[in-house]
Amino acid sequence: MPSEESYGVYGYRWVVLVSFMLIGALTQLMWLAYAPILKETEFLMGASEFKVTLLMLMFPLLYVPVSIPAGFIIDRKGWRFAVMIGAVCTAGFSFLRIFADNYPLVLLGMLGIAIGQPFVLNSITKMVTTWFPSKESATATGIATLSLFLGMIMAYGLLPPLYKAFGGVTGDALQPGLTVAPLRSLALLFSFVALGGLLLFALLGRARPAKPPKREEAELVADSASINWKSLRRVMGLKNFRILCLVIFIGNGSFVGILQLLEKILSPKGIGTTTAGNIGTVMIVAGVVGCVIIPALSDKTGRRKPFLILAAVVTVPMLLLVGALSSTALIFAASGVMGFFLFSALPIMLTLAEENTGAHLTGTATAMLMLMGNFGGVVITLLMEGIKGATGGPSGSFTWAMVFIAALFTVAVAVGLKLREEPKQPPAGQSLTLAED
């Protein structure tokens, strides 16, 4: 058994975490680069609503085929190698968005950025297990996940005012003859930001510490780990992990659907684009706070399951309120409460998955979870649009769509109750702590 001198905890782990967060935030900023100015982008590009929406939908769509290969690379080559791939894709392909009057080139740029995203997001738990001890796992994972929400906040908070600062116009001021110059300026600015993020991560994002942190898993992170499809089948053979896959399909899928369709959800209530953006910002900011507080409480108590169940239980009535209410103030409040609990569930799920599969397979496990979450985003977004169309026509409300999502969360609660919290210390020589069914 290794002695205490074999382990180390370094202050530099926080520098590594912040450098990772910068890349994570940039991937989300690029994903939502057109969401806050959707109508303006359609008009200036001369593209249909579907084509502009497709620029964002590419991210969850491509996550499905790329996620598992990205997980294999993370477990074989290390988390830093994978994040560098994602950072290079984000910075390199973002420059294609400068050609804002050429939709195929913009789409190609978004495709390239979307391919790089799984290499970054799937590296969260591998980075944490490489640099942080077990007692800090949920906290570090929560802070790393927080970066994703910070990127979303930047998209909703910075893009509209920057668009106007670059000469962009909105509403009735959108007239024939306007150029794509504001979109081009935005793309150029954020491309250089992405390039700066790549350089900073390359300098600061060290692969591993001199001594590994003390982990409760039997197998510590190894860059030479032998990962194959048999290992993936073993991971999927775990009952707890299969439950987490279903829960994240519902939870993350609903989150993606709501975030992408928020303006459309609130528009029939008489809530304008700016206010809808502010509501989205409040939801995400509350999620950021939740990602700090809830995982810290989880680490302190050593429990994961109760916090997952609590998040799903609280989300059900909040979804119904957002769908039914017309009061802007009450929608702000309900969205904030929902964001606080719903968003904080992601780092808890990632931590619980890592504790069940062991650090040895955490990259592959995270890849599978993120795949299911993003696949859920595609499916639930399309279902929400379909339910809205079936119940109210193209201009109808999303009330029944929100009821449908609330029903899905009720299913998630029922399934989540079957999770088993296993002892944190697995038997010697094992990285998978649950027996296969």
HUQUI-V684747 format. One record per backbone hydrogen bond with DSSP energy under -0.5 kcal/mol. CO is the residue of the C=O (numbers start at 1). NH is the residue of the N-H. Records with the same first field share a line. If there is no record, write none. Layout:
CO->NH  NH
//
This chain:
3->6
4->7
10->13
11->14
12->15  16
13->17
14->18
15->19
16->20
17->21
18->22
19->23
20->24
21->25
22->26
23->27
24->28
25->29
26->30
27->31
28->32
30->33
32->36
34->37
35->38
37->41
38->42
39->43
40->44
41->45
42->46  47
48->52
49->53
50->54
51->55
52->55  56
53->56  57
54->58
56->59  60
57->61
58->62
59->63
60->64
61->64  65
62->66
63->67
64->68
65->69
66->70
67->71
68->72
69->73
70->74
71->75
72->76
73->77  78
74->78
75->225
78->82
79->83
80->84
81->85
82->86
83->87
84->88
85->89
86->90
87->91
88->92
89->93
90->94
91->95
92->95
93->96
94->97
95->98
96->99
98->100
99->102
101->103
102->105  106
103->107
104->108
105->109
106->110
107->111
108->112
109->113
110->114
111->115
112->116
113->117
114->118
116->119  120
117->120  121
118->122
120->123
121->124
123->127
124->128
125->129
126->130
127->131
128->132
130->209
133->136
134->137
136->140
137->141
138->142
139->143
140->144
141->145
142->146
143->147
144->147
145->148  149
146->150
147->151
148->152
149->153
150->154
151->155
152->156
153->157
154->158  159
155->159
158->162
159->163
160->164
161->165
162->166
163->168
164->167
170->173
171->174
173->175
175->178
180->184
181->185
182->186
183->187
184->188
185->189
186->190
187->191
188->192
189->193
190->194
191->195
192->196
193->197
194->198
195->199
196->200
197->201
198->202
199->203
200->204
201->205
204->206
212->8
213->215
214->134
216->426
218->220
222->225
225->227
228->232
229->233
230->234
231->235
232->236
233->237
235->238
237->437
238->242
239->243
240->244
241->245
242->246
243->247
244->248
245->249
246->250
247->251
248->252  253
249->253
250->254
251->255
252->256
253->257
254->258
255->259
256->260
257->261
258->262
261->265
262->266
263->267
264->268
266->269  271
267->270
270->272
272->276
273->277
274->278
275->279
276->280
277->281
278->282
279->283
280->284
281->285
282->286
283->287
284->288
285->289
286->290
287->291
288->292
289->292  293
290->294  295
292->296
293->297
294->298
295->299
296->300
297->301
298->302  303
304->307  308
305->309
306->310
307->311
308->312
309->313
310->314
311->315
312->316
313->317
314->318
315->319
316->320
317->321
318->322
319->323
320->324
321->325
327->331
328->332
329->333
330->334
331->335
332->336
333->337
334->338
335->339
336->340
337->341
338->342
339->343
340->344
341->345
342->345
343->346  347
344->348
345->349
346->350
347->351
348->352
349->353
350->354
351->355
352->356
353->357
354->358
356->433
358->361
359->362
361->365
362->366
363->367
364->368
365->369
366->370
367->371
368->372
369->373
370->374
371->375
372->376
373->377
374->378
375->379
376->380
377->381
378->382
379->383
380->384
381->385
382->386
383->387
384->388
385->389
386->390
387->391
388->392
389->393
393->396
398->402
399->403
400->404
401->405
402->406
403->407
404->408
405->409
406->410
407->411
408->412
409->413
410->414
411->415
412->416
413->417
415->418
416->419
420->422
424->426
427->430
430->218
431->433
435->239
//
